[in-house]
Amino acid sequence: IFTSGTTGVKKGVMLSTNALVGNIMYKEYINIFSERTSTLSVLPMHHIYCFSGDYLKNLCDGVQVCLNGNLSDIVPNLQRFEPNAMRVVPMIAQHLLQRIKITAAKNPDITPAEAAKIVLGKNLNWIVSGGAYLDPLLVEEYDKLGIMLRQGYGMTEVASAATVAAGNVTKPGSVGIPMLNTVVSIFEPGTETELPIGERGEICICTPTVMKGYYNKPEETDMILRRHADGQIWAHTGDVGYMDEDGFVYLDSRIKRMIIRHDGFKVFPSMIENVVSQHPAVHQCSVVGCADKDHVQGRLPFVYLVLDPAVPAAKRKQIIKELRQLCIEELPEYVQPVGYKIIPEMPLTLAAKFDYRKLEEEITPRDY
């Protein structure tokens, strides 16, 4: 399976049959998918999340897999096939919720839950999200509709999922607990120093589903797969997060997305995104780093926004003013964004994730 992985360069991930089979057997560990009979596959087939979850796992379980075309086909195909399950990335979950809200607004005589069945089909009752940060507020809104939206976390290098939040085995904002035979721990980035419970660091994974290595790239393999003093091979994910006292894992962002200021303070994009997304007018948001005009080194946080389509253009300045005040009230001074920019839609990668690199490239000095 090819991926840009943790180092940004396209690489072939060599996965054994045992690794793939081991990953899809988590159903026996957290038995939440027993009612699943059909699923709509909406993600790119070449992505490990889709390949392992939608294809290998569903076919092994005897589940009907309905193939989707373009992203614009999702709602028509949900209505056509009426599956009871689906795997998505957060952007798709946000898009579907927006369609439900529009349908409810156009039909005031029906409940939001009834609007959800019109948009998503009458049978859809659970959605699994992965690939990017999932806003806990989005989970709450789906829960109100009677639809279980849960998330997991993993990477191609460990054959897909390493943690899963399922049913009541979850906490708000968490990506779940480690899967069967999988150990997850938090280390000081780039080291073998394990950090205490609750402290942020690099998420590392020790699992029998780990890759054999990158094809013809031994140096890059050694960057991510490291044998620690305990004798075990650990995958250094390049993701920043922490673990609580109950073993639930929380994901902040990629180390590459971490914004380091001139004074050394670290800003995690999710810290700001969690606050900004609380505003009812914000449909999507993404925080990226921009150059610090006042210092030779260091970067500062900048916010991109996609507003709810119902928001009048005349209210945009007022909304940005409200967001600035919200951040002042909720966030430390060193985390305050230096600018906000409203765009019509978020640029996406081939895996339907927000294209952070493109957003960073489009920032100009006039924007902040």
PLY file of the C-alpha trace (Angstrom):
ply
format ascii 1.0
element vertex 368
property float x
property float y
property float z
element edge 367
property int vertex1
property int vertex2
end_header
0.00 0.00 0.00
1.46 3.38 -0.99
1.38 6.29 1.41
3.11 9.57 2.11
3.35 8.32 5.70
5.11 10.30 8.38
7.93 11.67 6.26
5.99 13.27 3.40
7.52 11.24 0.54
5.45 8.59 -1.26
6.51 5.13 -0.11
5.40 1.53 -0.55
4.38 -0.03 2.78
5.08 -3.78 2.85
2.35 -5.51 4.85
2.27 -9.24 5.54
-0.88 -11.34 5.33
-0.63 -11.89 9.09
-0.59 -8.12 9.67
-3.70 -7.54 7.58
-5.60 -10.48 9.07
-4.60 -9.45 12.58
-5.92 -5.95 12.02
-9.34 -6.94 10.75
-9.92 -9.37 13.64
-10.67 -6.58 16.14
-14.37 -7.38 15.80
-13.80 -10.27 18.18
-12.36 -7.81 20.72
-15.02 -5.10 20.65
-18.15 -6.74 19.32
-20.08 -3.72 18.08
-20.56 -4.51 14.42
-22.68 -7.64 14.70
-25.77 -5.93 13.24
-23.90 -4.81 10.14
-25.21 -6.34 6.91
-24.26 -3.75 4.28
-21.94 -0.76 4.00
-21.37 2.05 1.52
-17.70 2.34 0.62
-16.99 6.04 -0.03
-13.21 6.29 0.46
-10.43 5.76 -2.10
-9.78 2.06 -2.65
-6.00 2.57 -2.53
-6.17 3.97 1.04
-5.47 1.47 3.86
-8.52 2.67 5.82
-10.78 1.65 2.93
-8.76 -1.39 1.80
-8.61 -2.96 5.26
-11.95 -1.83 6.68
-14.35 -1.63 3.76
-12.98 -4.51 1.72
-11.00 -7.06 3.71
-13.01 -6.85 6.91
-16.46 -6.62 5.35
-15.84 -9.41 2.86
-14.44 -11.63 5.63
-17.60 -10.97 7.64
-19.96 -11.60 4.73
-21.11 -7.99 4.58
-22.38 -6.48 1.34
-20.08 -3.70 0.09
-21.80 -1.05 -2.05
-19.30 0.91 -4.14
-19.57 4.68 -4.35
-18.35 6.90 -7.17
-17.51 10.56 -6.62
-18.10 12.38 -3.35
-21.19 13.95 -4.93
-22.70 10.45 -5.25
-22.75 9.69 -1.51
-26.26 10.91 -0.68
-27.92 9.37 -3.79
-26.19 6.05 -3.07
-27.13 6.12 0.62
-30.74 6.55 -0.48
-30.40 3.87 -3.18
-28.61 1.11 -1.24
-29.79 1.98 2.29
-26.72 0.52 4.05
-26.56 0.35 7.83
-22.87 1.24 8.11
-20.26 3.51 6.56
-16.63 4.53 7.06
-15.79 8.18 6.45
-13.29 10.94 7.09
-14.54 13.88 9.24
-15.08 16.12 6.21
-17.69 13.70 4.84
-19.45 13.47 8.22
-19.65 17.28 8.32
-20.99 17.42 4.76
-23.73 14.89 5.50
-24.78 16.70 8.67
-25.09 19.92 6.68
-27.36 18.16 4.17
-29.51 16.92 7.05
-29.83 20.44 8.49
-30.81 21.85 5.08
-33.44 19.13 4.65
-34.84 19.79 8.14
-35.00 23.55 7.45
-36.93 22.95 4.22
-39.35 20.58 5.95
-40.33 22.13 9.31
-43.00 19.47 9.89
-40.44 16.69 10.37
-37.94 16.06 13.16
-34.15 16.24 12.61
-34.00 12.45 13.06
-36.56 12.03 10.26
-34.55 14.41 8.08
-31.51 12.23 8.72
-33.35 9.17 7.40
-34.35 11.07 4.26
-30.75 12.06 3.57
-28.88 8.98 4.81
-31.41 6.25 4.15
-33.61 4.56 6.72
-31.07 1.93 7.86
-27.84 3.83 8.54
-27.18 3.62 12.28
-23.41 3.78 12.72
-20.54 5.62 11.08
-16.85 5.16 11.79
-14.55 8.12 11.19
-10.80 8.08 10.73
-7.93 9.75 8.91
-8.17 13.11 10.69
-9.36 14.84 13.85
-13.08 14.40 14.61
-14.78 17.28 16.44
-16.57 15.99 19.58
-19.42 18.43 18.83
-20.01 16.58 15.57
-20.30 13.33 17.51
-22.87 14.91 19.82
-24.99 16.11 16.91
-25.08 12.64 15.36
-25.93 11.08 18.73
-28.98 13.37 18.88
-30.05 11.97 15.50
-29.80 8.41 16.80
-26.72 7.64 14.72
-23.53 6.37 16.34
-20.54 8.31 14.99
-17.32 6.95 16.47
-13.67 7.19 15.53
-10.52 5.16 15.44
-6.86 5.92 14.86
-4.10 4.20 12.96
-1.77 4.39 9.99
-0.82 2.41 6.91
2.39 1.30 8.63
0.39 -0.74 11.18
-2.13 -2.10 8.65
-4.78 0.53 9.50
-6.40 0.90 12.94
-4.46 0.80 16.22
-7.18 2.20 18.50
-10.96 2.20 18.27
-13.79 3.99 20.07
-16.95 1.95 19.83
-20.44 2.17 21.27
-20.19 3.16 24.93
-16.49 2.28 24.98
-15.54 5.87 24.30
-14.91 9.29 25.77
-15.57 12.68 24.13
-12.64 13.65 21.93
-10.88 10.30 22.29
-9.83 8.03 19.43
-10.50 5.07 21.69
-8.46 2.37 23.36
-5.77 0.14 21.84
-6.95 -2.86 19.86
-6.22 -6.48 20.71
-2.49 -7.30 21.11
-1.65 -3.63 20.51
0.30 -1.44 22.92
0.10 2.35 22.57
2.24 4.71 24.61
3.39 8.32 24.57
7.09 9.18 24.22
9.17 12.32 24.15
9.29 13.01 20.37
12.17 11.20 18.69
13.29 9.40 21.85
12.61 6.26 23.90
11.62 8.30 26.96
8.09 7.32 27.98
6.00 10.21 29.29
3.58 10.23 32.27
-0.19 9.84 31.91
-1.78 13.01 30.55
1.40 14.51 29.11
1.54 15.27 25.40
4.17 13.63 23.22
4.63 11.36 20.22
2.17 8.49 19.92
4.06 5.22 19.44
2.59 1.81 18.61
3.85 -1.71 19.32
1.75 -4.29 17.48
2.01 -7.57 15.56
0.32 -5.82 12.61
3.31 -3.54 11.98
4.72 -3.33 8.45
7.82 -5.22 7.35
9.22 -1.90 6.15
9.11 0.61 3.30
9.88 -0.95 -0.06
13.51 -0.22 -1.02
13.76 2.56 1.60
15.74 1.15 4.55
16.76 4.56 5.92
13.17 5.80 6.06
12.10 2.47 7.58
14.63 2.98 10.38
13.19 6.45 11.04
9.79 5.07 11.99
10.48 1.49 13.18
12.80 1.50 16.18
13.80 -1.27 18.55
13.60 0.11 22.08
15.49 -1.03 25.14
12.57 -3.36 25.97
13.48 -5.37 22.86
10.20 -4.52 21.09
9.78 -2.79 17.73
7.86 0.48 18.12
6.33 2.49 15.28
6.98 6.21 15.85
3.88 7.72 14.26
4.84 11.37 14.02
1.51 12.21 15.68
1.16 14.21 18.89
-1.28 13.16 21.58
-1.71 11.86 25.10
-3.30 9.01 27.06
-5.54 9.30 30.11
-5.62 7.15 33.24
-8.17 4.76 31.68
-6.07 4.08 28.60
-8.03 6.27 26.20
-5.88 7.93 23.55
-6.33 11.56 22.47
-4.91 12.86 19.21
-3.77 16.48 18.84
-2.08 16.70 15.46
0.89 15.59 13.45
4.29 16.70 14.69
4.68 18.39 11.30
1.48 20.37 11.92
2.66 21.48 15.35
3.30 25.25 15.26
6.43 26.31 17.15
6.61 30.00 17.99
9.78 32.10 18.09
9.86 31.76 21.88
9.63 27.95 21.76
5.99 27.66 22.81
4.19 24.84 20.97
0.73 25.42 19.50
-1.35 22.41 18.50
-3.89 23.24 15.75
-6.60 21.17 17.44
-6.47 23.47 20.49
-7.77 26.33 18.33
-9.99 24.22 16.05
-11.87 22.87 19.10
-12.76 26.42 20.15
-13.50 27.92 16.73
-15.76 25.02 15.73
-18.06 25.82 18.68
-19.39 28.88 16.83
-22.71 27.97 15.16
-21.78 29.80 11.94
-18.62 27.74 11.39
-19.11 24.75 9.10
-15.41 23.76 8.83
-12.15 25.16 10.14
-8.48 24.38 9.79
-5.52 25.93 11.60
-2.11 26.11 9.91
1.17 27.88 10.59
2.22 31.14 8.96
5.44 33.17 9.06
6.09 35.41 12.06
6.52 38.90 10.62
8.21 40.23 13.74
10.82 37.52 14.24
13.37 35.76 12.06
12.26 32.32 13.20
9.07 30.76 14.47
5.54 30.45 13.13
2.11 31.58 14.28
-1.39 30.05 14.01
-3.70 31.14 11.19
-7.35 30.04 10.85
-9.16 29.10 7.64
-12.96 29.04 7.82
-15.82 27.63 5.78
-19.05 29.16 7.04
-22.53 27.72 7.05
-24.10 28.49 3.62
-27.02 30.19 5.38
-24.76 32.89 6.84
-25.21 36.22 4.97
-22.05 37.76 3.52
-22.77 40.95 5.47
-22.22 39.09 8.77
-18.76 37.73 7.97
-16.82 40.53 9.68
-18.99 40.23 12.76
-18.41 36.46 12.92
-14.63 36.90 12.76
-14.89 39.49 15.53
-16.86 37.00 17.63
-14.31 34.26 16.94
-11.45 36.50 18.06
-13.27 37.19 21.32
-14.08 33.49 21.78
-10.41 32.58 21.41
-9.37 35.32 23.85
-11.78 33.90 26.43
-10.95 30.23 25.90
-7.27 30.06 24.96
-3.93 31.17 26.46
-2.31 34.27 25.02
0.45 32.36 23.20
-2.17 30.30 21.31
-4.12 33.28 19.86
-4.48 33.15 16.05
-2.97 36.04 14.12
-5.47 35.90 11.28
-8.73 34.47 9.97
-9.69 33.86 6.34
-13.06 32.73 5.01
-12.91 30.46 1.95
-15.74 28.81 -0.03
-14.47 25.26 0.56
-11.49 23.40 1.99
-8.98 21.99 -0.50
-8.76 18.20 -0.22
-6.10 15.58 -0.78
-6.82 12.40 -2.77
-7.71 10.74 0.55
-10.44 13.39 1.17
-8.48 15.06 4.00
-7.91 18.80 4.32
-4.85 19.77 2.28
-2.90 21.63 4.98
0.12 22.20 2.76
-1.97 23.97 0.14
-3.63 26.13 2.80
-0.23 27.17 4.14
1.00 28.05 0.65
-2.00 30.31 -0.01
-1.44 32.59 3.01
-0.17 36.04 1.98
1.21 38.85 4.18
-2.00 40.80 3.56
-4.06 38.10 5.31
-2.77 39.00 8.80
0 1
1 2
2 3
3 4
4 5
5 6
6 7
7 8
8 9
9 10
10 11
11 12
12 13
13 14
14 15
15 16
16 17
17 18
18 19
19 20
20 21
21 22
22 23
23 24
24 25
25 26
26 27
27 28
28 29
29 30
30 31
31 32
32 33
33 34
34 35
35 36
36 37
37 38
38 39
39 40
40 41
41 42
42 43
43 44
44 45
45 46
46 47
47 48
48 49
49 50
50 51
51 52
52 53
53 54
54 55
55 56
56 57
57 58
58 59
59 60
60 61
61 62
62 63
63 64
64 65
65 66
66 67
67 68
68 69
69 70
70 71
71 72
72 73
73 74
74 75
75 76
76 77
77 78
78 79
79 80
80 81
81 82
82 83
83 84
84 85
85 86
86 87
87 88
88 89
89 90
90 91
91 92
92 93
93 94
94 95
95 96
96 97
97 98
98 99
99 100
100 101
101 102
102 103
103 104
104 105
105 106
106 107
107 108
108 109
109 110
110 111
111 112
112 113
113 114
114 115
115 116
116 117
117 118
118 119
119 120
120 121
121 122
122 123
123 124
124 125
125 126
126 127
127 128
128 129
129 130
130 131
131 132
132 133
133 134
134 135
135 136
136 137
137 138
138 139
139 140
140 141
141 142
142 143
143 144
144 145
145 146
146 147
147 148
148 149
149 150
150 151
151 152
152 153
153 154
154 155
155 156
156 157
157 158
158 159
159 160
160 161
161 162
162 163
163 164
164 165
165 166
166 167
167 168
168 169
169 170
170 171
171 172
172 173
173 174
174 175
175 176
176 177
177 178
178 179
179 180
180 181
181 182
182 183
183 184
184 185
185 186
186 187
187 188
188 189
189 190
190 191
191 192
192 193
193 194
194 195
195 196
196 197
197 198
198 199
199 200
200 201
201 202
202 203
203 204
204 205
205 206
206 207
207 208
208 209
209 210
210 211
211 212
212 213
213 214
214 215
215 216
216 217
217 218
218 219
219 220
220 221
221 222
222 223
223 224
224 225
225 226
226 227
227 228
228 229
229 230
230 231
231 232
232 233
233 234
234 235
235 236
236 237
237 238
238 239
239 240
240 241
241 242
242 243
243 244
244 245
245 246
246 247
247 248
248 249
249 250
250 251
251 252
252 253
253 254
254 255
255 256
256 257
257 258
258 259
259 260
260 261
261 262
262 263
263 264
264 265
265 266
266 267
267 268
268 269
269 270
270 271
271 272
272 273
273 274
274 275
275 276
276 277
277 278
278 279
279 280
280 281
281 282
282 283
283 284
284 285
285 286
286 287
287 288
288 289
289 290
290 291
291 292
292 293
293 294
294 295
295 296
296 297
297 298
298 299
299 300
300 301
301 302
302 303
303 304
304 305
305 306
306 307
307 308
308 309
309 310
310 311
311 312
312 313
313 314
314 315
315 316
316 317
317 318
318 319
319 320
320 321
321 322
322 323
323 324
324 325
325 326
326 327
327 328
328 329
329 330
330 331
331 332
332 333
333 334
334 335
335 336
336 337
337 338
338 339
339 340
340 341
341 342
342 343
343 344
344 345
345 346
346 347
347 348
348 349
349 350
350 351
351 352
352 353
353 354
354 355
355 356
356 357
357 358
358 359
359 360
360 361
361 362
362 363
363 364
364 365
365 366
366 367
